[in-house]
């Protein structure tokens, strides 16, 4: 094998090695929760197919909206895993859902509760809290 | 309270909420990747 042939072989292998390296790095960095999941058992509000991504600070859930309810597109919900309260959902009438999320070992724990109505014009909260 | 936990070496996901459990199975990465190429609105 000549030197030019060897160089040609290596140049062909290089992109494959880079792709394998990136895939390996991503696999090594990913958590057991990362990936696409299909519902097999249980009923409830959760979608039949979800994609999850867990990082040190955030937990993201992606799922297709329920087309039978007239909704379209993909919903993204990101929970901040800092153990503090954040707004989850606000309704036009003033009702608000608050969540607190944290990583408990290998488990993501999310606690939601409905917050009391805020009187108009009397907001005294800090920046970042609701 | 909701909890999300991967069990059985990451093959199963159990979501517990209001005393009820919902179980999911993992879609293999390659299958998920191929589906994302063909399925519109893939999450």
Backbone of each chain as nested JSON, in Angstrom:
{
  "chains": [
    {"id": "A", "residues": [
      {"number": 1, "name": "UNK", "atoms": {"N": [0.846, -1.192, 0.0], "CA": [0.0, 0.0, 0.0], "C": [0.891, 1.254, 0.0]}},
      {"number": 2, "name": "UNK", "atoms": {"N": [0.607, 2.126, -0.928], "CA": [1.431, 3.328, -1.0], "C": [0.973, 4.351, 0.045]}},
      {"number": 3, "name": "UNK", "atoms": {"N": [1.806, 5.354, 0.23], "CA": [1.475, 6.388, 1.228], "C": [0.228, 7.157, 0.83]}},
      {"number": 4, "name": "UNK", "atoms": {"N": [0.042, 7.395, -0.483], "CA": [-1.144, 8.156, -0.914], "C": [-2.423, 7.342, -0.694]}},
      {"number": 5, "name": "UNK", "atoms": {"N": [-2.337, 6.011, -0.914], "CA": [-3.508, 5.165, -0.651], "C": [-3.875, 5.191, 0.83]}},
      {"number": 6, "name": "UNK", "atoms": {"N": [-2.829, 5.098, 1.668], "CA": [-3.062, 5.1, 3.114], "C": [-3.717, 6.422, 3.542]}},
      {"number": 7, "name": "UNK", "atoms": {"N": [-3.227, 7.523, 2.947], "CA": [-3.789, 8.833, 3.282], "C": [-5.272, 8.902, 2.849]}},
      {"number": 8, "name": "UNK", "atoms": {"N": [-5.576, 8.31, 1.658], "CA": [-6.949, 8.324, 1.162], "C": [-7.864, 7.511, 2.11]}},
      {"number": 9, "name": "UNK", "atoms": {"N": [-7.348, 6.369, 2.568], "CA": [-8.131, 5.55, 3.502], "C": [-8.405, 6.312, 4.783]}},
      {"number": 10, "name": "UNK", "atoms": {"N": [-7.392, 6.998, 5.29], "CA": [-7.558, 7.737, 6.54], "C": [-8.53, 8.902, 6.373]}},
      {"number": 11, "name": "UNK", "atoms": {"N": [-8.47, 9.578, 5.217], "CA": [-9.378, 10.704, 5.007], "C": [-10.817, 10.22, 4.9]}},
      {"number": 12, "name": "UNK", "atoms": {"N": [-11.013, 8.98, 4.444], "CA": [-12.356, 8.419, 4.383], "C": [-12.856, 8.052, 5.779]}},
      {"number": 13, "name": "UNK", "atoms": {"N": [-11.935, 7.583, 6.616], "CA": [-12.306, 7.154, 7.97], "C": [-12.531, 8.315, 8.934]}},
      {"number": 14, "name": "UNK", "atoms": {"N": [-11.879, 9.428, 8.663], "CA": [-11.929, 10.543, 9.612], "C": [-13.356, 11.025, 9.928]}},
      {"number": 15, "name": "UNK", "atoms": {"N": [-14.219, 11.298, 8.891], "CA": [-15.588, 11.735, 9.224], "C": [-16.351, 10.696, 10.041]}},
      {"number": 16, "name": "UNK", "atoms": {"N": [-16.13, 9.409, 9.743], "CA": [-16.82, 8.352, 10.49], "C": [-16.373, 8.374, 11.948]}},
      {"number": 17, "name": "UNK", "atoms": {"N": [-15.068, 8.541, 12.159], "CA": [-14.555, 8.593, 13.531], "C": [-15.106, 9.803, 14.283]}},
      {"number": 18, "name": "UNK", "atoms": {"N": [-15.233, 10.93, 13.586], "CA": [-15.774, 12.137, 14.228], "C": [-17.231, 11.906, 14.627]}},
      {"number": 19, "name": "UNK", "atoms": {"N": [-18.019, 11.325, 13.703], "CA": [-19.435, 11.057, 14.012], "C": [-19.548, 10.091, 15.183]}},
      {"number": 20, "name": "UNK", "atoms": {"N": [-18.731, 9.025, 15.167], "CA": [-18.765, 8.053, 16.27], "C": [-18.346, 8.71, 17.589]}},
      {"number": 21, "name": "UNK", "atoms": {"N": [-17.359, 9.596, 17.516], "CA": [-16.901, 10.29, 18.719], "C": [-17.987, 11.175, 19.3]}},
      {"number": 22, "name": "UNK", "atoms": {"N": [-18.662, 11.942, 18.43], "CA": [-19.739, 12.831, 18.903], "C": [-20.879, 11.998, 19.483]}},
      {"number": 23, "name": "UNK", "atoms": {"N": [-21.251, 10.907, 18.774], "CA": [-22.345, 10.052, 19.27], "C": [-21.964, 9.422, 20.61]}},
      {"number": 24, "name": "UNK", "atoms": {"N": [-20.734, 8.981, 20.739], "CA": [-20.27, 8.376, 21.991], "C": [-20.259, 9.372, 23.124]}},
      {"number": 25, "name": "UNK", "atoms": {"N": [-19.815, 10.588, 22.832], "CA": [-19.787, 11.642, 23.847], "C": [-21.202, 11.95, 24.327]}},
      {"number": 26, "name": "UNK", "atoms": {"N": [-22.136, 12.087, 23.36], "CA": [-23.526, 12.386, 23.721], "C": [-24.131, 11.253, 24.532]}},
      {"number": 27, "name": "UNK", "atoms": {"N": [-23.796, 10.002, 24.136], "CA": [-24.337, 8.846, 24.855], "C": [-23.796, 8.818, 26.285]}},
      {"number": 28, "name": "UNK", "atoms": {"N": [-22.513, 9.098, 26.435], "CA": [-21.9, 9.065, 27.762], "C": [-22.441, 10.174, 28.655]}},
      {"number": 29, "name": "UNK", "atoms": {"N": [-22.785, 11.313, 28.04], "CA": [-23.27, 12.454, 28.82], "C": [-24.761, 12.349, 29.145]}},
      {"number": 30, "name": "UNK", "atoms": {"N": [-25.507, 11.501, 28.408], "CA": [-26.955, 11.497, 28.568], "C": [-27.362, 10.79, 29.855]}},
      {"number": 31, "name": "UNK", "atoms": {"N": [-28.543, 11.138, 30.354], "CA": [-29.059, 10.51, 31.566], "C": [-29.967, 9.355, 31.156]}},
      {"number": 32, "name": "UNK", "atoms": {"N": [-30.312, 8.457, 32.094], "CA": [-31.22, 7.357, 31.744], "C": [-32.602, 7.839, 31.315]}},
      {"number": 33, "name": "UNK", "atoms": {"N": [-32.961, 9.075, 31.681], "CA": [-34.279, 9.581, 31.289], "C": [-34.303, 10.105, 29.855]}},
      {"number": 34, "name": "UNK", "atoms": {"N": [-33.156, 10.411, 29.311], "CA": [-33.112, 10.997, 27.966], "C": [-33.622, 10.004, 26.925]}},
      {"number": 35, "name": "UNK", "atoms": {"N": [-34.354, 10.533, 25.957], "CA": [-34.778, 9.695, 24.849], "C": [-36.261, 9.784, 24.585]}},
      {"number": 36, "name": "UNK", "atoms": {"N": [-36.716, 8.933, 23.673], "CA": [-38.118, 8.9, 23.283], "C": [-38.787, 7.718, 23.978]}},
      {"number": 37, "name": "UNK", "atoms": {"N": [-39.992, 7.954, 24.482], "CA": [-40.696, 6.946, 25.27], "C": [-42.11, 6.76, 24.743]}},
      {"number": 38, "name": "UNK", "atoms": {"N": [-42.557, 5.485, 24.753], "CA": [-43.922, 5.157, 24.323], "C": [-44.688, 4.594, 25.508]}},
      {"number": 39, "name": "UNK", "atoms": {"N": [-45.919, 5.08, 25.68], "CA": [-46.722, 4.612, 26.818], "C": [-47.134, 3.157, 26.61]}},
      {"number": 40, "name": "UNK", "atoms": {"N": [-46.942, 2.34, 27.627], "CA": [-47.346, 0.936, 27.528], "C": [-48.451, 0.591, 28.521]}},
      {"number": 41, "name": "UNK", "atoms": {"N": [-48.503, 1.303, 29.613], "CA": [-49.461, 0.937, 30.639], "C": [-49.858, 2.183, 31.423]}},
      {"number": 42, "name": "UNK", "atoms": {"N": [-51.123, 2.224, 31.783], "CA": [-51.583, 3.343, 32.598], "C": [-52.37, 4.34, 31.773]}},
      {"number": 43, "name": "UNK", "atoms": {"N": [-53.29, 4.966, 32.443], "CA": [-54.096, 5.989, 31.775], "C": [-53.795, 7.319, 32.448]}},
      {"number": 44, "name": "UNK", "atoms": {"N": [-54.242, 8.359, 31.827], "CA": [-54.014, 9.663, 32.461], "C": [-53.752, 10.723, 31.426]}},
      {"number": 45, "name": "UNK", "atoms": {"N": [-53.257, 11.82, 31.908], "CA": [-53.105, 12.992, 31.059], "C": [-51.851, 12.94, 30.208]}},
      {"number": 46, "name": "UNK", "atoms": {"N": [-50.964, 11.993, 30.454], "CA": [-49.694, 11.977, 29.732], "C": [-49.876, 11.498, 28.291]}},
      {"number": 47, "name": "UNK", "atoms": {"N": [-49.097, 12.072, 27.395], "CA": [-49.199, 11.718, 25.976], "C": [-48.689, 10.298, 25.753]}},
      {"number": 48, "name": "UNK", "atoms": {"N": [-49.096, 9.714, 24.63], "CA": [-48.674, 8.344, 24.33], "C": [-47.198, 8.275, 23.968]}},
      {"number": 49, "name": "UNK", "atoms": {"N": [-46.682, 9.354, 23.416], "CA": [-45.266, 9.377, 23.041], "C": [-44.651, 10.675, 23.548]}},
      {"number": 50, "name": "UNK", "atoms": {"N": [-43.503, 10.555, 24.199], "CA": [-42.846, 11.739, 24.749], "C": [-41.354, 11.658, 24.495]}},
      {"number": 51, "name": "UNK", "atoms": {"N": [-40.753, 12.806, 24.403], "CA": [-39.287, 12.845, 24.352], "C": [-38.801, 13.638, 25.555]}},
      {"number": 52, "name": "UNK", "atoms": {"N": [-37.893, 13.057, 26.297], "CA": [-37.404, 13.686, 27.528], "C": [-35.933, 14.043, 27.396]}},
      {"number": 53, "name": "UNK", "atoms": {"N": [-35.567, 15.098, 28.063], "CA": [-34.154, 15.48, 28.117], "C": [-33.864, 16.034, 29.508]}},
      {"number": 54, "name": "UNK", "atoms": {"N": [-32.893, 15.442, 30.147], "CA": [-32.533, 15.871, 31.496], "C": [-31.111, 16.395, 31.498]}},
      {"number": 55, "name": "UNK", "atoms": {"N": [-30.958, 17.628, 31.975], "CA": [-29.618, 18.165, 32.193], "C": [-29.486, 18.45, 33.694]}},
      {"number": 56, "name": "UNK", "atoms": {"N": [-28.37, 19.028, 34.097], "CA": [-28.159, 19.285, 35.519], "C": [-29.199, 20.27, 36.063]}},
      {"number": 57, "name": "UNK", "atoms": {"N": [-29.629, 21.207, 35.21], "CA": [-30.505, 22.275, 35.69], "C": [-31.932, 22.214, 35.171]}},
      {"number": 58, "name": "UNK", "atoms": {"N": [-32.166, 21.421, 34.117], "CA": [-33.471, 21.458, 33.475], "C": [-33.957, 20.059, 33.101]}},
      {"number": 59, "name": "UNK", "atoms": {"N": [-35.278, 19.923, 33.103], "CA": [-35.91, 18.693, 32.654], "C": [-36.941, 19.1, 31.604]}},
      {"number": 60, "name": "UNK", "atoms": {"N": [-36.767, 18.628, 30.373], "CA": [-37.645, 19.037, 29.287], "C": [-38.471, 17.855, 28.796]}},
      {"number": 61, "name": "UNK", "atoms": {"N": [-39.752, 18.105, 28.645], "CA": [-40.69, 17.098, 28.141], "C": [-41.274, 17.636, 26.845]}},
      {"number": 62, "name": "UNK", "atoms": {"N": [-41.191, 16.833, 25.782], "CA": [-41.772, 17.234, 24.501], "C": [-42.785, 16.176, 24.097]}},
      {"number": 63, "name": "UNK", "atoms": {"N": [-43.94, 16.619, 23.655], "CA": [-44.95, 15.658, 23.2], "C": [-45.867, 16.335, 22.191]}},
      {"number": 64, "name": "UNK", "atoms": {"N": [-46.498, 15.486, 21.381], "CA": [-47.419, 16.001, 20.374], "C": [-48.731, 16.375, 21.065]}},
      {"number": 65, "name": "UNK", "atoms": {"N": [-49.302, 17.493, 20.701], "CA": [-50.565, 17.906, 21.298], "C": [-51.693, 16.988, 20.837]}},
      {"number": 66, "name": "UNK", "atoms": {"N": [-52.72, 16.909, 21.653], "CA": [-53.841, 16.013, 21.382], "C": [-54.683, 16.567, 20.227]}},
      {"number": 67, "name": "UNK", "atoms": {"N": [-54.579, 15.883, 19.073], "CA": [-55.313, 16.368, 17.898], "C": [-56.808, 16.149, 18.032]}},
      {"number": 68, "name": "UNK", "atoms": {"N": [-57.211, 15.181, 18.86], "CA": [-58.645, 14.96, 19.049], "C": [-59.29, 16.13, 19.805]}},
      {"number": 69, "name": "UNK", "atoms": {"N": [-58.46, 16.908, 20.484], "CA": [-58.959, 18.083, 21.206], "C": [-58.825, 19.345, 20.345]}},
      {"number": 70, "name": "UNK", "atoms": {"N": [-58.47, 19.161, 19.083], "CA": [-58.336, 20.301, 18.191], "C": [-57.024, 21.045, 18.341]}},
      {"number": 71, "name": "UNK", "atoms": {"N": [-56.067, 20.433, 19.018], "CA": [-54.771, 21.079, 19.21], "C": [-53.765, 20.492, 18.232]}},
      {"number": 72, "name": "UNK", "atoms": {"N": [-52.839, 21.315, 17.791], "CA": [-51.836, 20.83, 16.839], "C": [-50.453, 21.271, 17.302]}},
      {"number": 73, "name": "UNK", "atoms": {"N": [-49.463, 20.611, 16.758], "CA": [-48.09, 21.002, 17.057], "C": [-47.49, 20.199, 18.195]}},
      {"number": 74, "name": "UNK", "atoms": {"N": [-46.297, 20.605, 18.569], "CA": [-45.556, 19.905, 19.612], "C": [-45.416, 20.818, 20.827]}},
      {"number": 75, "name": "UNK", "atoms": {"N": [-45.726, 20.271, 21.984], "CA": [-45.644, 21.035, 23.233], "C": [-44.274, 20.79, 23.883]}},
      {"number": 76, "name": "UNK", "atoms": {"N": [-43.66, 21.851, 24.357], "CA": [-42.39, 21.742, 25.081], "C": [-42.625, 22.28, 26.488]}},
      {"number": 77, "name": "UNK", "atoms": {"N": [-42.311, 21.483, 27.476], "CA": [-42.396, 21.967, 28.865], "C": [-41.024, 21.784, 29.495]}},
      {"number": 78, "name": "UNK", "atoms": {"N": [-40.463, 22.86, 30.008], "CA": [-39.16, 22.773, 30.669], "C": [-39.324, 23.123, 32.142]}},
      {"number": 79, "name": "UNK", "atoms": {"N": [-38.926, 22.2, 32.99], "CA": [-38.953, 22.427, 34.433], "C": [-37.547, 22.813, 34.883]}},
      {"number": 80, "name": "UNK", "atoms": {"N": [-37.447, 23.873, 35.651], "CA": [-36.156, 24.255, 36.232], "C": [-35.959, 23.453, 37.509]}},
      {"number": 81, "name": "UNK", "atoms": {"N": [-34.846, 22.743, 37.59], "CA": [-34.624, 21.83, 38.723], "C": [-33.856, 22.517, 39.853]}},
      {"number": 82, "name": "UNK", "atoms": {"N": [-34.35, 23.648, 40.294], "CA": [-33.637, 24.38, 41.342], "C": [-34.357, 24.342, 42.684]}},
      {"number": 83, "name": "UNK", "atoms": {"N": [-35.467, 23.599, 42.75], "CA": [-36.181, 23.474, 44.019], "C": [-36.945, 24.732, 44.418]}},
      {"number": 84, "name": "UNK", "atoms": {"N": [-37.027, 25.692, 43.506], "CA": [-37.755, 26.926, 43.817], "C": [-39.068, 26.947, 43.047]}},
      {"number": 85, "name": "UNK", "atoms": {"N": [-39.957, 27.815, 43.474], "CA": [-41.262, 27.888, 42.827], "C": [-41.182, 28.747, 41.566]}},
      {"number": 86, "name": "UNK", "atoms": {"N": [-41.841, 28.242, 40.517], "CA": [-41.91, 28.963, 39.245], "C": [-43.316, 28.821, 38.7]}},
      {"number": 87, "name": "UNK", "atoms": {"N": [-43.651, 29.75, 37.812], "CA": [-44.97, 29.693, 37.189], "C": [-45.016, 28.544, 36.184]}},
      {"number": 88, "name": "UNK", "atoms": {"N": [-46.042, 27.71, 36.277], "CA": [-46.232, 26.637, 35.311], "C": [-47.247, 27.056, 34.254]}},
      {"number": 89, "name": "UNK", "atoms": {"N": [-48.341, 27.628, 34.699], "CA": [-49.406, 27.983, 33.763], "C": [-50.217, 29.127, 34.34]}},
      {"number": 90, "name": "UNK", "atoms": {"N": [-50.594, 30.075, 33.491], "CA": [-51.458, 31.175, 33.927], "C": [-52.686, 31.215, 33.038]}},
      {"number": 91, "name": "UNK", "atoms": {"N": [-53.846, 31.228, 33.638], "CA": [-55.098, 31.298, 32.89], "C": [-55.523, 32.757, 32.775]}},
      {"number": 92, "name": "UNK", "atoms": {"N": [-56.293, 33.085, 31.725], "CA": [-56.728, 34.475, 31.554], "C": [-57.528, 35.0, 32.749]}},
      {"number": 93, "name": "UNK", "atoms": {"N": [-58.249, 34.133, 33.441], "CA": [-59.051, 34.566, 34.583], "C": [-58.236, 34.932, 35.812]}},
      {"number": 94, "name": "UNK", "atoms": {"N": [-56.958, 34.598, 35.794], "CA": [-56.106, 34.933, 36.934], "C": [-55.599, 33.722, 37.702]}},
      {"number": 95, "name": "UNK", "atoms": {"N": [-56.178, 32.562, 37.42], "CA": [-55.716, 31.361, 38.129], "C": [-54.31, 30.996, 37.639]}},
      {"number": 96, "name": "UNK", "atoms": {"N": [-53.468, 30.621, 38.583], "CA": [-52.091, 30.291, 38.226], "C": [-51.686, 28.964, 38.841]}},
      {"number": 97, "name": "UNK", "atoms": {"N": [-50.941, 28.204, 38.067], "CA": [-50.392, 26.942, 38.565], "C": [-48.897, 27.155, 38.782]}},
      {"number": 98, "name": "UNK", "atoms": {"N": [-48.451, 26.819, 39.979], "CA": [-47.047, 26.991, 40.351], "C": [-46.404, 25.611, 40.458]}},
      {"number": 99, "name": "UNK", "atoms": {"N": [-45.138, 25.501, 40.074], "CA": [-44.46, 24.219, 40.255], "C": [-43.127, 24.43, 40.962]}},
      {"number": 100, "name": "UNK", "atoms": {"N": [-42.681, 23.333, 41.569], "CA": [-41.339, 23.28, 42.157], "C": [-40.758, 21.94, 41.749]}},
      {"number": 101, "name": "UNK", "atoms": {"N": [-39.573, 21.922, 41.17], "CA": [-39.002, 20.665, 40.669], "C": [-37.577, 20.519, 41.145]}},
      {"number": 102, "name": "UNK", "atoms": {"N": [-37.21, 19.264, 41.426], "CA": [-35.82, 18.994, 41.804], "C": [-35.467, 17.557, 41.484]}},
      {"number": 103, "name": "UNK", "atoms": {"N": [-34.183, 17.313, 41.444], "CA": [-33.673, 15.977, 41.183], "C": [-33.437, 15.299, 42.521]}},
      {"number": 104, "name": "UNK", "atoms": {"N": [-34.147, 14.178, 42.739], "CA": [-34.01, 13.43, 43.988], "C": [-33.319, 12.105, 43.65]}},
      {"number": 105, "name": "UNK", "atoms": {"N": [-32.017, 12.101, 43.739], "CA": [-31.264, 10.921, 43.289], "C": [-31.36, 10.82, 41.771]}},
      {"number": 106, "name": "UNK", "atoms": {"N": [-31.969, 9.742, 41.285], "CA": [-32.138, 9.595, 39.837], "C": [-33.568, 9.913, 39.42]}},
      {"number": 107, "name": "UNK", "atoms": {"N": [-34.339, 10.449, 40.351], "CA": [-35.747, 10.691, 40.111], "C": [-36.016, 12.191, 40.011]}},
      {"number": 108, "name": "UNK", "atoms": {"N": [-36.814, 12.581, 39.023], "CA": [-37.224, 13.989, 38.928], "C": [-38.556, 14.126, 39.656]}},
      {"number": 109, "name": "UNK", "atoms": {"N": [-38.616, 15.003, 40.626], "CA": [-39.834, 15.199, 41.405], "C": [-40.379, 16.591, 41.11]}},
      {"number": 110, "name": "UNK", "atoms": {"N": [-41.657, 16.627, 40.714], "CA": [-42.314, 17.898, 40.4], "C": [-43.541, 18.03, 41.288]}},
      {"number": 111, "name": "UNK", "atoms": {"N": [-43.63, 19.139, 41.981], "CA": [-44.801, 19.403, 42.827], "C": [-45.5, 20.644, 42.275]}},
      {"number": 112, "name": "UNK", "atoms": {"N": [-46.794, 20.477, 41.979], "CA": [-47.568, 21.604, 41.441], "C": [-48.675, 21.964, 42.413]}},
      {"number": 113, "name": "UNK", "atoms": {"N": [-48.998, 23.223, 42.446], "CA": [-50.162, 23.63, 43.216], "C": [-50.755, 24.899, 42.62]}},
      {"number": 114, "name": "UNK", "atoms": {"N": [-52.017, 25.085, 42.896], "CA": [-52.704, 26.271, 42.377], "C": [-52.449, 27.418, 43.346]}},
      {"number": 115, "name": "UNK", "atoms": {"N": [-52.018, 28.529, 42.793], "CA": [-51.722, 29.693, 43.637], "C": [-52.989, 30.536, 43.796]}},
      {"number": 116, "name": "UNK", "atoms": {"N": [-53.118, 31.199, 44.923], "CA": [-54.273, 32.086, 45.094], "C": [-54.231, 33.226, 44.086]}},
      {"number": 117, "name": "UNK", "atoms": {"N": [-55.393, 33.754, 43.784], "CA": [-55.471, 34.86, 42.828], "C": [-54.673, 36.044, 43.335]}},
      {"number": 118, "name": "UNK", "atoms": {"N": [-54.01, 36.679, 42.392], "CA": [-53.261, 37.881, 42.724], "C": [-54.163, 39.079, 42.463]}},
      {"number": 119, "name": "UNK", "atoms": {"N": [-54.262, 39.967, 43.439], "CA": [-55.099, 41.148, 43.213], "C": [-54.434, 42.061, 42.202]}},
      {"number": 120, "name": "UNK", "atoms": {"N": [-55.276, 42.648, 41.339], "CA": [-54.722, 43.502, 40.288], "C": [-54.048, 44.733, 40.875]}},
      {"number": 121, "name": "UNK", "atoms": {"N": [-52.865, 45.01, 40.378], "CA": [-52.183, 46.242, 40.75], "C": [-51.493, 46.195, 42.099]}},
      {"number": 122, "name": "UNK", "atoms": {"N": [-51.449, 45.02, 42.738], "CA": [-50.801, 44.949, 44.047], "C": [-49.724, 43.884, 44.053]}},
      {"number": 123, "name": "UNK", "atoms": {"N": [-48.962, 43.838, 43.003], "CA": [-47.906, 42.837, 42.922], "C": [-46.668, 43.329, 43.67]}},
      {"number": 124, "name": "UNK", "atoms": {"N": [-46.254, 42.587, 44.679], "CA": [-45.103, 43.007, 45.475], "C": [-43.992, 41.962, 45.432]}},
      {"number": 125, "name": "UNK", "atoms": {"N": [-44.049, 41.052, 44.486], "CA": [-43.074, 39.956, 44.466], "C": [-41.715, 40.41, 43.969]}},
      {"number": 126, "name": "UNK", "atoms": {"N": [-40.751, 39.511, 44.123], "CA": [-39.412, 39.799, 43.614], "C": [-39.363, 39.455, 42.136]}},
      {"number": 127, "name": "UNK", "atoms": {"N": [-38.34, 39.949, 41.476], "CA": [-38.149, 39.559, 40.081], "C": [-37.883, 38.061, 40.033]}},
      {"number": 128, "name": "UNK", "atoms": {"N": [-38.518, 37.376, 39.115], "CA": [-38.276, 35.949, 38.961], "C": [-39.249, 35.075, 39.722]}},
      {"number": 129, "name": "UNK", "atoms": {"N": [-39.998, 35.641, 40.659], "CA": [-41.023, 34.849, 41.327], "C": [-42.386, 35.436, 40.997]}},
      {"number": 130, "name": "UNK", "atoms": {"N": [-43.406, 34.638, 41.179], "CA": [-44.742, 35.078, 40.8], "C": [-45.674, 34.957, 41.981]}}
    ]},
    {"id": "B", "residues": [
      {"number": 1, "name": "UNK", "atoms": {"N": [-48.086, 15.539, 43.56], "CA": [-46.651, 15.338, 43.295], "C": [-46.472, 14.36, 42.143]}},
      {"number": 2, "name": "UNK", "atoms": {"N": [-45.579, 14.687, 41.267], "CA": [-45.233, 13.806, 40.142], "C": [-43.783, 13.374, 40.291]}},
      {"number": 3, "name": "UNK", "atoms": {"N": [-43.5, 12.127, 39.94], "CA": [-42.095, 11.734, 39.896], "C": [-41.835, 10.951, 38.611]}},
      {"number": 4, "name": "UNK", "atoms": {"N": [-40.675, 11.202, 38.053], "CA": [-40.268, 10.581, 36.789], "C": [-38.987, 9.802, 37.051]}},
      {"number": 5, "name": "UNK", "atoms": {"N": [-39.018, 8.499, 36.789], "CA": [-37.839, 7.695, 37.074], "C": [-37.64, 6.61, 36.017]}},
      {"number": 6, "name": "UNK", "atoms": {"N": [-36.421, 6.495, 35.549], "CA": [-36.085, 5.418, 34.6], "C": [-35.654, 4.2, 35.413]}},
      {"number": 7, "name": "UNK", "atoms": {"N": [-36.21, 3.036, 35.069], "CA": [-35.866, 1.808, 35.797], "C": [-35.403, 0.747, 34.798]}},
      {"number": 8, "name": "UNK", "atoms": {"N": [-34.992, -0.375, 35.331], "CA": [-34.533, -1.508, 34.527], "C": [-33.461, -1.08, 33.522]}},
      {"number": 9, "name": "UNK", "atoms": {"N": [-32.463, -0.403, 34.04], "CA": [-31.343, 0.002, 33.195], "C": [-31.712, 1.002, 32.119]}},
      {"number": 10, "name": "UNK", "atoms": {"N": [-32.747, 1.788, 32.373], "CA": [-33.141, 2.807, 31.405], "C": [-34.063, 2.289, 30.318]}},
      {"number": 11, "name": "UNK", "atoms": {"N": [-34.564, 1.064, 30.471], "CA": [-35.48, 0.54, 29.446], "C": [-36.922, 0.958, 29.705]}},
      {"number": 12, "name": "UNK", "atoms": {"N": [-37.232, 1.253, 30.964], "CA": [-38.609, 1.63, 31.318], "C": [-38.616, 2.947, 32.057]}},
      {"number": 13, "name": "UNK", "atoms": {"N": [-39.698, 3.676, 31.874], "CA": [-39.901, 4.944, 32.567], "C": [-41.194, 4.832, 33.364]}},
      {"number": 14, "name": "UNK", "atoms": {"N": [-41.136, 5.169, 34.62], "CA": [-42.342, 5.155, 35.452], "C": [-42.631, 6.582, 35.903]}},
      {"number": 15, "name": "UNK", "atoms": {"N": [-43.834, 7.027, 35.568], "CA": [-44.274, 8.357, 36.004], "C": [-45.363, 8.151, 37.045]}},
      {"number": 16, "name": "UNK", "atoms": {"N": [-45.122, 8.59, 38.244], "CA": [-46.113, 8.466, 39.316], "C": [-46.738, 9.826, 39.569]}},
      {"number": 17, "name": "UNK", "atoms": {"N": [-48.053, 9.83, 39.566], "CA": [-48.77, 11.082, 39.83], "C": [-50.092, 10.752, 40.49]}},
      {"number": 18, "name": "UNK", "atoms": {"N": [-50.382, 11.418, 41.561], "CA": [-51.636, 11.249, 42.299], "C": [-51.911, 9.78, 42.607]}},
      {"number": 19, "name": "UNK", "atoms": {"N": [-50.884, 9.057, 43.02], "CA": [-51.035, 7.662, 43.41], "C": [-51.155, 6.682, 42.262]}},
      {"number": 20, "name": "UNK", "atoms": {"N": [-51.09, 7.161, 41.029], "CA": [-51.203, 6.267, 39.877], "C": [-49.878, 6.25, 39.121]}},
      {"number": 21, "name": "UNK", "atoms": {"N": [-49.595, 5.097, 38.537], "CA": [-48.34, 4.968, 37.781], "C": [-48.622, 4.794, 36.298]}},
      {"number": 22, "name": "UNK", "atoms": {"N": [-47.84, 5.449, 35.479], "CA": [-47.892, 5.268, 34.033], "C": [-46.52, 4.777, 33.596]}},
      {"number": 23, "name": "UNK", "atoms": {"N": [-46.532, 3.712, 32.802], "CA": [-45.274, 3.087, 32.409], "C": [-45.027, 3.331, 30.92]}},
      {"number": 24, "name": "UNK", "atoms": {"N": [-43.801, 3.652, 30.603], "CA": [-43.385, 3.878, 29.217], "C": [-42.218, 2.945, 28.912]}},
      {"number": 25, "name": "UNK", "atoms": {"N": [-42.075, 2.582, 27.653], "CA": [-40.876, 1.848, 27.241], "C": [-40.072, 2.723, 26.292]}},
      {"number": 26, "name": "UNK", "atoms": {"N": [-38.779, 2.52, 26.346], "CA": [-37.888, 3.356, 25.54], "C": [-37.964, 2.971, 24.07]}},
      {"number": 27, "name": "UNK", "atoms": {"N": [-37.997, 3.967, 23.213], "CA": [-37.902, 3.729, 21.776], "C": [-36.411, 3.709, 21.438]}},
      {"number": 28, "name": "UNK", "atoms": {"N": [-35.921, 2.64, 20.795], "CA": [-34.495, 2.604, 20.468], "C": [-34.07, 3.828, 19.663]}},
      {"number": 29, "name": "UNK", "atoms": {"N": [-32.845, 4.263, 19.897], "CA": [-32.367, 5.51, 19.305], "C": [-32.502, 5.507, 17.78]}},
      {"number": 30, "name": "UNK", "atoms": {"N": [-32.092, 4.405, 17.138], "CA": [-32.131, 4.368, 15.67], "C": [-33.565, 4.457, 15.163]}},
      {"number": 31, "name": "UNK", "atoms": {"N": [-34.452, 3.736, 15.819], "CA": [-35.861, 3.766, 15.445], "C": [-36.419, 5.178, 15.607]}},
      {"number": 32, "name": "UNK", "atoms": {"N": [-36.065, 5.818, 16.695], "CA": [-36.52, 7.177, 16.95], "C": [-35.984, 8.137, 15.887]}},
      {"number": 33, "name": "UNK", "atoms": {"N": [-34.715, 7.94, 15.521], "CA": [-34.096, 8.809, 14.527], "C": [-34.77, 8.645, 13.158]}},
      {"number": 34, "name": "UNK", "atoms": {"N": [-35.025, 7.384, 12.763], "CA": [-35.654, 7.128, 11.461], "C": [-37.071, 7.689, 11.444]}},
      {"number": 35, "name": "UNK", "atoms": {"N": [-37.808, 7.509, 12.565], "CA": [-39.163, 8.058, 12.646], "C": [-39.155, 9.574, 12.513]}},
      {"number": 36, "name": "UNK", "atoms": {"N": [-38.153, 10.206, 13.112], "CA": [-38.096, 11.67, 13.052], "C": [-37.903, 12.17, 11.619]}},
      {"number": 37, "name": "UNK", "atoms": {"N": [-37.346, 11.316, 10.751], "CA": [-37.148, 11.721, 9.368], "C": [-38.457, 11.679, 8.578]}},
      {"number": 38, "name": "UNK", "atoms": {"N": [-39.35, 10.765, 8.977], "CA": [-40.546, 10.544, 8.173], "C": [-41.841, 11.054, 8.812]}},
      {"number": 39, "name": "UNK", "atoms": {"N": [-41.87, 11.137, 10.128], "CA": [-43.111, 11.512, 10.802], "C": [-43.137, 13.017, 10.997]}},
      {"number": 40, "name": "UNK", "atoms": {"N": [-44.211, 13.617, 10.539], "CA": [-44.375, 15.048, 10.721], "C": [-44.776, 15.324, 12.169]}},
      {"number": 41, "name": "UNK", "atoms": {"N": [-44.376, 16.44, 12.718], "CA": [-44.719, 16.793, 14.1], "C": [-44.144, 15.834, 15.112]}},
      {"number": 42, "name": "UNK", "atoms": {"N": [-42.993, 15.27, 14.827], "CA": [-42.394, 14.349, 15.783], "C": [-41.94, 15.127, 17.016]}},
      {"number": 43, "name": "UNK", "atoms": {"N": [-42.277, 14.608, 18.216], "CA": [-41.852, 15.362, 19.398], "C": [-40.351, 15.249, 19.594]}}
    ]}
  ]
}
